[in-house]
């Protein structure tokens, strides 16, 4: 019997993380940690805030 653990989360719906106060050199690290199996990762501005948005791959 073998056990395995997932090292990366799986998302079924788009996720949004507020990065408004994040240093710009940290955003690349956040993209790497939030990317899930080829999902699309983008920055989005809404109401004066900036979000890192992950959309699952189809």
Biopython code that builds the backbone (N, CA, C, O; Angstrom):
import numpy as np
from Bio.PDB.StructureBuilder import StructureBuilder

atoms = [
    (1, "UNK", "N", (0.843, -1.171, 0.000)),
    (1, "UNK", "CA", (0.000, 0.000, 0.000)),
    (1, "UNK", "C", (0.889, 1.236, 0.000)),
    (1, "UNK", "O", (1.837, 1.319, 0.781)),
    (2, "UNK", "N", (0.595, 2.186, -0.860)),
    (2, "UNK", "CA", (1.404, 3.401, -0.904)),
    (2, "UNK", "C", (0.527, 4.612, -0.625)),
    (2, "UNK", "O", (-0.671, 4.626, -0.910)),
    (3, "UNK", "N", (1.142, 5.586, -0.080)),
    (3, "UNK", "CA", (0.430, 6.830, 0.210)),
    (3, "UNK", "C", (1.127, 7.959, -0.530)),
    (3, "UNK", "O", (2.355, 8.015, -0.593)),
    (4, "UNK", "N", (0.344, 8.833, -1.074)),
    (4, "UNK", "CA", (0.934, 9.992, -1.737)),
    (4, "UNK", "C", (0.206, 11.236, -1.277)),
    (4, "UNK", "O", (-0.974, 11.189, -0.929)),
    (5, "UNK", "N", (0.908, 12.330, -1.278)),
    (5, "UNK", "CA", (0.308, 13.595, -0.887)),
    (5, "UNK", "C", (0.385, 14.557, -2.047)),
    (5, "UNK", "O", (1.308, 14.500, -2.859)),
    (6, "UNK", "N", (-0.571, 15.421, -2.118)),
    (6, "UNK", "CA", (-0.580, 16.446, -3.147)),
    (6, "UNK", "C", (0.293, 17.602, -2.684)),
    (6, "UNK", "O", (0.089, 18.126, -1.589)),
    (7, "UNK", "N", (1.252, 18.005, -3.488)),
    (7, "UNK", "CA", (2.094, 19.139, -3.130)),
    (7, "UNK", "C", (1.502, 20.446, -3.622)),
    (7, "UNK", "O", (1.904, 21.518, -3.170)),
    (8, "UNK", "N", (0.557, 20.371, -4.536)),
    (8, "UNK", "CA", (-0.075, 21.568, -5.069)),
    (8, "UNK", "C", (-1.585, 21.451, -4.919)),
    (8, "UNK", "O", (-2.146, 20.372, -5.109)),
    (9, "UNK", "N", (-2.244, 22.549, -4.581)),
    (9, "UNK", "CA", (-3.697, 22.503, -4.449)),
    (9, "UNK", "C", (-4.378, 22.368, -5.802)),
    (9, "UNK", "O", (-3.799, 22.710, -6.832)),
    (10, "UNK", "N", (-5.590, 21.876, -5.797)),
    (10, "UNK", "CA", (-6.414, 21.809, -7.007)),
    (10, "UNK", "C", (-7.628, 22.686, -6.785)),
    (10, "UNK", "O", (-8.283, 22.600, -5.747)),
    (11, "UNK", "N", (-7.926, 23.519, -7.746)),
    (11, "UNK", "CA", (-9.066, 24.422, -7.648)),
    (11, "UNK", "C", (-10.092, 24.068, -8.711)),
    (11, "UNK", "O", (-9.736, 23.829, -9.865)),
    (12, "UNK", "N", (-11.337, 24.035, -8.339)),
    (12, "UNK", "CA", (-12.405, 23.767, -9.292)),
    (12, "UNK", "C", (-13.018, 25.066, -9.791)),
    (12, "UNK", "O", (-13.660, 25.093, -10.841)),
    (13, "UNK", "N", (-12.820, 26.134, -9.043)),
    (13, "UNK", "CA", (-13.369, 27.430, -9.409)),
    (13, "UNK", "C", (-12.246, 28.462, -9.395)),
    (13, "UNK", "O", (-11.197, 28.228, -8.794)),
    (14, "UNK", "N", (-12.454, 29.587, -10.044)),
    (14, "UNK", "CA", (-11.427, 30.631, -10.016)),
    (14, "UNK", "C", (-11.141, 31.075, -8.579)),
    (14, "UNK", "O", (-12.050, 31.133, -7.752)),
    (15, "UNK", "N", (-9.893, 31.382, -8.291)),
    (15, "UNK", "CA", (-9.513, 31.883, -6.971)),
    (15, "UNK", "C", (-8.951, 33.280, -7.134)),
    (15, "UNK", "O", (-8.440, 33.632, -8.196)),
    (16, "UNK", "N", (-9.047, 34.072, -6.081)),
    (16, "UNK", "CA", (-8.594, 35.455, -6.132)),
    (16, "UNK", "C", (-7.854, 35.766, -4.834)),
    (16, "UNK", "O", (-8.387, 35.553, -3.745)),
    (17, "UNK", "N", (-6.625, 36.272, -4.952)),
    (17, "UNK", "CA", (-5.818, 36.628, -3.792)),
    (17, "UNK", "C", (-5.456, 38.104, -3.890)),
    (17, "UNK", "O", (-4.930, 38.551, -4.909)),
    (18, "UNK", "N", (-5.737, 38.858, -2.836)),
    (18, "UNK", "CA", (-5.447, 40.289, -2.808)),
    (18, "UNK", "C", (-3.933, 40.503, -2.700)),
    (18, "UNK", "O", (-3.310, 40.068, -1.732)),
    (19, "UNK", "N", (-3.346, 41.173, -3.692)),
    (19, "UNK", "CA", (-1.910, 41.457, -3.688)),
    (19, "UNK", "C", (-1.641, 42.961, -3.758)),
    (19, "UNK", "O", (-0.561, 43.382, -4.174)),
    (20, "UNK", "N", (-2.613, 43.760, -3.356)),
    (20, "UNK", "CA", (-2.476, 45.213, -3.426)),
    (20, "UNK", "C", (-1.265, 45.698, -2.645)),
    (20, "UNK", "O", (-0.516, 46.542, -3.137)),
    (21, "UNK", "N", (-1.057, 45.185, -1.444)),
    (21, "UNK", "CA", (0.040, 45.642, -0.595)),
    (21, "UNK", "C", (1.274, 44.756, -0.695)),
    (21, "UNK", "O", (2.204, 44.904, 0.098)),
    (22, "UNK", "N", (1.296, 43.851, -1.643)),
    (22, "UNK", "CA", (2.409, 42.927, -1.825)),
    (22, "UNK", "C", (3.547, 43.612, -2.588)),
    (22, "UNK", "O", (3.303, 44.358, -3.536)),
    (23, "UNK", "N", (4.777, 43.358, -2.174)),
    (23, "UNK", "CA", (5.921, 43.887, -2.908)),
    (23, "UNK", "C", (5.956, 43.257, -4.295)),
    (23, "UNK", "O", (5.631, 42.079, -4.446)),
    (24, "UNK", "N", (6.340, 44.018, -5.298)),
    (24, "UNK", "CA", (6.302, 43.526, -6.679)),
    (24, "UNK", "C", (7.231, 42.342, -6.905)),
    (24, "UNK", "O", (6.937, 41.500, -7.753)),
    (25, "UNK", "N", (8.335, 42.247, -6.181)),
    (25, "UNK", "CA", (9.233, 41.112, -6.372)),
    (25, "UNK", "C", (8.682, 39.823, -5.778)),
    (25, "UNK", "O", (9.223, 38.751, -6.050)),
    (26, "UNK", "N", (7.627, 39.894, -4.979)),
    (26, "UNK", "CA", (6.994, 38.711, -4.399)),
    (26, "UNK", "C", (5.873, 38.157, -5.277)),
    (26, "UNK", "O", (5.458, 37.013, -5.092)),
    (27, "UNK", "N", (5.382, 38.941, -6.220)),
    (27, "UNK", "CA", (4.257, 38.497, -7.053)),
    (27, "UNK", "C", (4.630, 37.275, -7.887)),
    (27, "UNK", "O", (3.812, 36.370, -8.048)),
    (28, "UNK", "N", (5.846, 37.235, -8.416)),
    (28, "UNK", "CA", (6.275, 36.064, -9.204)),
    (28, "UNK", "C", (6.252, 34.796, -8.350)),
    (28, "UNK", "O", (5.876, 33.731, -8.841)),
    (29, "UNK", "N", (6.649, 34.896, -7.079)),
    (29, "UNK", "CA", (6.590, 33.744, -6.172)),
    (29, "UNK", "C", (5.150, 33.307, -5.937)),
    (29, "UNK", "O", (4.857, 32.112, -5.897)),
    (30, "UNK", "N", (4.252, 34.276, -5.781)),
    (30, "UNK", "CA", (2.840, 33.946, -5.572)),
    (30, "UNK", "C", (2.236, 33.277, -6.799)),
    (30, "UNK", "O", (1.402, 32.380, -6.672)),
    (31, "UNK", "N", (2.652, 33.708, -7.985)),
    (31, "UNK", "CA", (2.166, 33.078, -9.221)),
    (31, "UNK", "C", (2.582, 31.619, -9.252)),
    (31, "UNK", "O", (1.772, 30.746, -9.564)),
    (32, "UNK", "N", (3.849, 31.348, -8.929)),
    (32, "UNK", "CA", (4.336, 29.960, -8.934)),
    (32, "UNK", "C", (3.598, 29.096, -7.918)),
    (32, "UNK", "O", (3.273, 27.946, -8.216)),
    (33, "UNK", "N", (3.329, 29.615, -6.741)),
    (33, "UNK", "CA", (2.662, 28.808, -5.718)),
    (33, "UNK", "C", (1.172, 28.639, -5.982)),
    (33, "UNK", "O", (0.568, 27.690, -5.482)),
    (34, "UNK", "N", (0.565, 29.537, -6.755)),
    (34, "UNK", "CA", (-0.865, 29.441, -7.024)),
    (34, "UNK", "C", (-1.200, 28.824, -8.370)),
    (34, "UNK", "O", (-2.373, 28.598, -8.664)),
    (35, "UNK", "N", (-0.198, 28.547, -9.192)),
    (35, "UNK", "CA", (-0.450, 27.931, -10.501)),
    (35, "UNK", "C", (-0.801, 26.461, -10.291)),
    (35, "UNK", "O", (-0.105, 25.746, -9.570)),
    (36, "UNK", "N", (-1.854, 26.028, -10.907)),
    (36, "UNK", "CA", (-2.333, 24.659, -10.744)),
    (36, "UNK", "C", (-2.479, 24.004, -12.103)),
    (36, "UNK", "O", (-3.361, 24.374, -12.878)),
    (37, "UNK", "N", (-1.627, 23.037, -12.403)),
    (37, "UNK", "CA", (-1.704, 22.236, -13.627)),
    (37, "UNK", "C", (-2.048, 23.038, -14.872)),
    (37, "UNK", "O", (-3.039, 22.760, -15.547)),
    (38, "UNK", "N", (-1.238, 24.014, -15.163)),
    (38, "UNK", "CA", (-1.419, 24.784, -16.388)),
    (38, "UNK", "C", (-2.554, 25.787, -16.355)),
    (38, "UNK", "O", (-2.972, 26.276, -17.404)),
    (39, "UNK", "N", (-3.059, 26.103, -15.182)),
    (39, "UNK", "CA", (-4.147, 27.069, -15.107)),
    (39, "UNK", "C", (-3.641, 28.453, -15.502)),
    (39, "UNK", "O", (-2.439, 28.717, -15.473)),
    (40, "UNK", "N", (-4.551, 29.311, -15.862)),
    (40, "UNK", "CA", (-4.219, 30.672, -16.251)),
    (40, "UNK", "C", (-4.135, 31.532, -14.996)),
    (40, "UNK", "O", (-5.041, 31.511, -14.163)),
    (41, "UNK", "N", (-3.048, 32.287, -14.861)),
    (41, "UNK", "CA", (-2.857, 33.178, -13.717)),
    (41, "UNK", "C", (-2.700, 34.588, -14.256)),
    (41, "UNK", "O", (-1.907, 34.821, -15.169)),
    (42, "UNK", "N", (-3.457, 35.540, -13.692)),
    (42, "UNK", "CA", (-3.413, 36.915, -14.187)),
    (42, "UNK", "C", (-3.595, 37.895, -13.035)),
    (42, "UNK", "O", (-4.095, 37.534, -11.970)),
    (43, "UNK", "N", (-3.186, 39.133, -13.262)),
    (43, "UNK", "CA", (-3.453, 40.210, -12.304)),
    (43, "UNK", "C", (-4.717, 40.926, -12.757)),
    (43, "UNK", "O", (-4.946, 41.110, -13.953)),
    (44, "UNK", "N", (-5.529, 41.326, -11.795)),
    (44, "UNK", "CA", (-6.802, 41.978, -12.099)),
    (44, "UNK", "C", (-6.984, 43.151, -11.145)),
    (44, "UNK", "O", (-6.743, 43.021, -9.944)),
    (45, "UNK", "N", (-7.410, 44.302, -11.677)),
    (45, "UNK", "CA", (-7.669, 45.476, -10.845)),
    (45, "UNK", "C", (-9.169, 45.655, -10.686)),
    (45, "UNK", "O", (-9.915, 45.636, -11.666)),
    (46, "UNK", "N", (-9.606, 45.829, -9.440)),
    (46, "UNK", "CA", (-11.030, 46.073, -9.158)),
    (46, "UNK", "C", (-11.150, 47.019, -7.977)),
    (46, "UNK", "O", (-10.645, 46.734, -6.891)),
    (47, "UNK", "N", (-11.808, 48.128, -8.187)),
    (47, "UNK", "CA", (-12.074, 49.064, -7.102)),
    (47, "UNK", "C", (-10.828, 49.549, -6.381)),
    (47, "UNK", "O", (-10.850, 49.707, -5.161)),
    (48, "UNK", "N", (-9.744, 49.788, -7.105)),
    (48, "UNK", "CA", (-8.524, 50.275, -6.488)),
    (48, "UNK", "C", (-7.679, 49.193, -5.838)),
    (48, "UNK", "O", (-6.641, 49.502, -5.254)),
    (49, "UNK", "N", (-8.084, 47.949, -5.921)),
    (49, "UNK", "CA", (-7.332, 46.820, -5.365)),
    (49, "UNK", "C", (-6.781, 45.985, -6.516)),
    (49, "UNK", "O", (-7.325, 46.006, -7.620)),
    (50, "UNK", "N", (-5.704, 45.254, -6.259)),
    (50, "UNK", "CA", (-5.096, 44.377, -7.263)),
    (50, "UNK", "C", (-5.192, 42.952, -6.758)),
    (50, "UNK", "O", (-4.862, 42.672, -5.605)),
    (51, "UNK", "N", (-5.642, 42.050, -7.615)),
    (51, "UNK", "CA", (-5.821, 40.637, -7.242)),
    (51, "UNK", "C", (-5.041, 39.739, -8.179)),
    (51, "UNK", "O", (-4.938, 40.005, -9.376)),
    (52, "UNK", "N", (-4.496, 38.681, -7.623)),
    (52, "UNK", "CA", (-3.910, 37.605, -8.400)),
    (52, "UNK", "C", (-5.037, 36.594, -8.595)),
    (52, "UNK", "O", (-5.567, 36.053, -7.625)),
    (53, "UNK", "N", (-5.401, 36.344, -9.854)),
    (53, "UNK", "CA", (-6.548, 35.491, -10.160)),
    (53, "UNK", "C", (-6.069, 34.224, -10.850)),
    (53, "UNK", "O", (-5.298, 34.285, -11.807)),
    (54, "UNK", "N", (-6.524, 33.086, -10.366)),
    (54, "UNK", "CA", (-6.210, 31.792, -10.982)),
    (54, "UNK", "C", (-7.485, 31.196, -11.529)),
    (54, "UNK", "O", (-8.458, 30.999, -10.801)),
    (55, "UNK", "N", (-7.473, 30.908, -12.828)),
    (55, "UNK", "CA", (-8.624, 30.257, -13.471)),
    (55, "UNK", "C", (-8.212, 28.851, -13.844)),
    (55, "UNK", "O", (-7.181, 28.664, -14.489)),
    (56, "UNK", "N", (-8.997, 27.852, -13.452)),
    (56, "UNK", "CA", (-8.626, 26.457, -13.751)),
    (56, "UNK", "C", (-8.571, 26.190, -15.247)),
    (56, "UNK", "O", (-9.301, 26.791, -16.035)),
    (57, "UNK", "N", (-7.688, 25.273, -15.613)),
    (57, "UNK", "CA", (-7.586, 24.858, -17.007)),
    (57, "UNK", "C", (-8.821, 24.045, -17.374)),
    (57, "UNK", "O", (-9.340, 23.273, -16.567)),
    (58, "UNK", "N", (-9.269, 24.230, -18.584)),
    (58, "UNK", "CA", (-10.465, 23.506, -19.046)),
    (58, "UNK", "C", (-10.138, 22.091, -19.387)),
    (58, "UNK", "O", (-11.020, 21.333, -19.792)),
]
sb = StructureBuilder()
sb.init_structure("model")
sb.init_model(0)
sb.init_chain("A")
sb.init_seg("    ")
for serial, (resi, resn, name, xyz) in enumerate(atoms, 1):
    if name == "N":
        sb.init_residue(resn, " ", resi, " ")
    sb.init_atom(name, np.array(xyz, "f"), 0.0, 1.0, " ", f" {name:<3s}", serial, name[0])
structure = sb.get_structure()
